[in-house]
């Protein structure tokens, strides 16, 4: 069984989350800036045929997916910071048991212990795509 986190451990995770948040914000800014310059090139007429247009559309979709993933992670970080502020960080939201330090070290935004997370993933699993 895991032990509740100590104040120094919580401070460690708070800094880890702040650092990750800064990295994500920089990545989002870079993707947006890169997208703006590439969008300008597209508008300026550098895309000349349907294949190039399809590739440009694909790149925009990939960048939007990158931003969406990063924003979701930022939301998870914000939620973890709120749990720290309320004194519930490191406690499973399902069973109330402490989340293992090693799990938090690997996944600092974890809100469930490993057992409850596995159960959650099994009950919320999306069906696999049919084979072709």
N, C-alpha and C positions, 0 to 999 in steps of 0.2 A: 504494500500500500504506500502511496506517495504521501509526503509531508506537505503541509501548507508552506507557501513561499515566505521567505524572510524579507525584510525591508530591503537589504542590499540586493537580493535576487530580483525583486520587483523593480528596483532602480536600474538594474542591469537590463531587464527587458524593456523598460521605458526608453532607455537610450537606444537600444537595438531597434525599437519601433520608430523612434524619431529619425534615426539614420536611414532606415528603409523608406520612410515617408519622403525624406529629402531626395533620395535617389529616384523614387517613382515620379515625384513632381518634376524633376529635371528631365526624365525620360518623356513624360507627357509634353512638356514644353518643347523638347527637341523634335518630337514627332510632329507636333503642330507647326513648328517653324519650317521643318523640312517639307511638310505637306503644303504649306503656303507657297514656298518657292517652286515646288514641282507643279502645283496647280497653276501658278502664273505661267510656267513654261507650256503647260497644256493649253491654256487660253491663248497664249502667244502664237499658237499654230505649229508647235513642234510635233504634234501627233498627226501623222499623214494618212494612216490607213486603219482598217478595222482591227487588225491584229494589235497594232500599237495602242489603239483605243481600249481594246479588251484588257491588255496588260496594264494600262493606266488605271482602269476601273478596279482590277484585281489588287493593285498596289494600294489604292485608296481603301478598299475593303480590309486589307491586311492591317493597315495603319489604324483604321477605326477599331478593329478587333484588339489591337495592342493597347489603344487608349482605354477601351472598355475594360479590359483585364486589369490594367493599372488602376483605374478608378475604383473598381470593385475591391482591389487589395487596399487602396487608401481608405475605403469605407470600413473594411475589416480592422485596419489599424486604428481608426477613430473609435470604433466600438471597443476595441481592446483597451484603449486609453481611458475610455469612460468607465470600463470595468475596474481599471486601476484606481480611478478617482473615487469610485463607490466602494472599493474594498472587496470586490468579487473576482478580481483577476486571478487566474490560476485555479478557479473552482469550476467544475463542470456544471453547465447550465441545466443539465438533465438530472443527474443523480446527486449533485452537490459535493461530490468527492474531489479532493485535490487532483489537478492535472499534473502528470509527471514532469519534473524539471526537464528531462531529456526531450519530451514531446514539445514543450514550450521553446526549448532551445532550437529545435528543428523548425517549429511552426509557431512563432510567438503570438499569432492571433488566434490560436486554438481556443475554442470555447467549450469543447467537450473533451472528456477523457477518451482514451483510445477505445475502450469498450463501447461507450455510448456513440462515438464517431462511427465505428464499424456498423453498429446497429442502425444508425441514421442512414449510412450509405446503402445498406441492404434494403431498407424500406423505401428509400427515395431513388433507387436505381432506375435509370431510364432503359427501356428495352433496346436491345442491340438491333442494328439495322439488318434486314433480311439479306441473306447471301444472294449474290447474283449468279 
